[in-house]
Amino acid sequence: MSISLTYIIENTDNIKVISIVAPVDFSFIWYQKFRNVYENENNIGTKFIIDFVNTTFLSVSALGMILLLKDHLDLIEGELTLVNPNNKQPFDLLNISNFDRIFNISLDESLRKNQTKTMPLHGKYSISINNQVLTVKAYDEWNIETVISSCEAFRVEAKKLMHKSWSCLVDLSEWELGPPGMLDEIKGLNIWSEKNNQAFEAIIVKNSVQKHFFENSHEVFKNIKYKFFDNHDDALCWLSNSQRLV
């Protein structure tokens, strides 16, 4: 069993097929090598297959990497299939993240029946208030239960500020992404925040994968001004200056 990420390129019926064998531990450390496989691929209709036969651990960061591959394939009318997520942890994560609604996932039916669809709470967060700024700091990898819990806690704390204009600082510097299903939850939270007097939002990200993951959820903002940063000081300075202009 190989612990590394490998791939092969074939041509079947005049269609280019690139098969990626995911490593045992498929996490963000493989981001650059994974990206190198597809970033210069421009052949229309290219098919990608990601094989999880060796994978015993699949991180949420890796899910974000797969979504970036999908974005690239959409540009070239390509196709992506996920196969053999036979081990429990990868199977559970793909299920709870609703990847079966996005991709064709091939798994033996006998194995599918033996898998469970529950996961323990994973990851953590903190929420604090200083003046009219609500700060959310996320840690580690989240599952959907943590997403829902954080959104509920956010609403509780934000209600203390909504009597006048307020801002939000989201710190993702110690976060390792969450399931794609969280985007709908965050969109709903963003719509709620705009209706309840939020004016500005600063998001601290540590890489382009995180930024891409959150850009879609912030498209629902109509009036809230938001900006991405790579450090806390710049983010807080921008929020403070913006809030003073209201």
N, C-alpha and C positions, 0 to 999 in steps of 0.2 A: 504493500500500500504506500503510495507516494504522499509525503506530507506537503508537497509544494503544488503550486498552480501550474498546470501544463495545458497545452492545446495542440490540435492538429487541424490542418486545412485540407479539405477534399473538394472535388467537383463531382456532383451527382446530377445527371440529366441537364448539364450545362448550367447548373446552379451552384454557386460557391457555398460550401457548408463549413463553418468553423466550430469545432467542438472543444469546449473548455472543460477540463476536469478540475473541479474545485478542490482546494486543499482540505486536509483534515480539520484544521481550524481556519475557517473562512471569515476573516475579520478585516479591519481597515488597513492592517499592515500590508495587505496585498493590493491596495488601491492602485498604485502606479503600474504595477505589472499587469493588472486586470485591464486598466485603461489602455495600456500600450497595445493590447491585442486588437482593440476595435477602433481607436481614435483616427487611424488613417484609412479605414475601410470605407470605400465610397461606391462599391459595385452595387447597382440597383438589384434588390431582391435577395441579397445575401442572407443566409439562414445561420443563426447562432444556436448552439445547444450548450446548456450548462449542466454538467453531470455531477450530481452530489453523492455519487456512490461511495466515495471515501470520506465524506464530510460527517463528522460527529458533533461539531459546533458551528453554528451559523449565527453571526452577529447581526444586529440591526443595521450597523454601518454597511455590512455587505449587501443588505437589501437596498440601501440607498445607491450603492454602486451598480446594482442590477438595474435600477430605475434609470440611472444615467445612460446605461447601455441601451435601454429601450428607447430613450429620447433620441439617441443617435440613429437607431434603426428606423425610427419613424421618418427620419429625414431621407432615408434611402429606400423606403418601402421594404424594409427587411422584416425578418421574423425571428422570434425568440421562443425557445422551448426549454423548460426545466425538467430534468429527468432524474429519477432515482433518489429522491429525498427520503431514503428508507429508514434512516436513524431517527429516533424520537424527537430530539431537540430541533433539528432542521425542519422536520415535518410540522411540529407544533407551531413554530414561528411563522412558517409560510401560511399555515391555516389561519392563525389569529390575525395575520396581516392582510388577509383576503387576497393573497397573490394568485389564488386559483381563479379569481375574477378578472385578473389582468393578463395572465399567461396560461398557456397550455402546460399543465403539469402532468407528467407521466409517472404513475406509481402502480405497482402490482396491487390488484384489488384485495388480495389476501392480506397484504401488509397494511393497506388503508384501513381495513376493518379492525385491525389490532391497535391502531393509533388512537390516542385520546386527544381532545381538543382543548384541554385546560392547561393554563400556565400560572405559576405563582406570581405574586406582585414582584416587579423587577424595576430597579432604579429608584431614585428618590428626588425630592425637590425641597426648596425652601422659599417662603414668600414673606416679604417684609415691607413696611411702609415708612417712608421718611418724607415729611411734608405732604406734597401731592404727587409723590412718585412711588409707584408700586414696583418692587423689584422681585423678579422670579429668577431663581438660580436652579438649573437642572444638573443632575449628576448621573453618570453611567448610562446604560441603555434602558429604555422604557418599553414596557408592553402596554397594551391598550387599557388595562386596569389602572396603571399609574397615570396615563393620560387623562382618563375620566376623573380620577381623584384630584389631580392638579387643577383641572378646569373648575371643578366644584369649589375647591379652596380659593381659587382666584376670584370667583364671583363673590364669595363671602367677604373677602378683604376689600375688593373694589367697591362694594356697596358703602364702605366707610368714606370713600372719596368722591362719590358721584354727585354730591351737592354742588360741586363746581368742577371746572376743567382739571383733568389729571393726566399724568403720563405713566408710561410703563417702560421699565428696563428689563429686558430678557437676556440673561447671561447663560450662554451655551458653551462656555469655554471648557467645562468639565463634563460635557454631555456627549453621548455616543449615538445619537439619533433614536428614533422611535419607529413603530410600525406605520406603513402607509395609511392604515385606517385612522391614524391620529389626525390626518389633514382635515377630514370632515369635522372632527371635534374642535380643532383650532379655528376653522372657518366660522363655526357656530359661535365660538367664544368671541372672535373678532367682531362679528356682527352685533353681538350683545354689548360689547365694550363701546362700539361707536354710538349705539343708541343710549348709552349711559355716560356720556360726557367725556370719554377719553379723547385726547387731542393729539398726542404724540407717542411714538414708540421707537426705542432704540434696541437693536438686537446685536449682541456680541456673538460672533461666530468664529470658529477656529479653522474652518476650511470651506472650500467651494461646495462640498457635498451638503453640509449643513445649510448653507445659504440657498442652494437649489431646493432643498427640502422644504424650506419655509417660504420661499417666494410665492409659491402657488397659494398658500393659505392666506397671504396678505393681499392678494388681488381683490378681495372682497371689500377692502377699505375704500370708502368714497371720499371721506373728509380727513381721516386720520393721516398725519404725515409720519412716515417711518423711514429709518435709515439703518444700514448695516455697518458695524464697526468690528475692529479686531482687538480692541482693548477697552477696559472699563472707564478710564479717565476721559477719553474722547467721547464716549457714549454719554456719560453723565454730563459733561460740559455742553454737548449739543442739546440735551434735554433741558438743562437749566436755562440756557439762552432762549430756547424755543418757548418754554413755558412763560418766561418773563414778557414775551411779546404778545401774549394772549390778553 
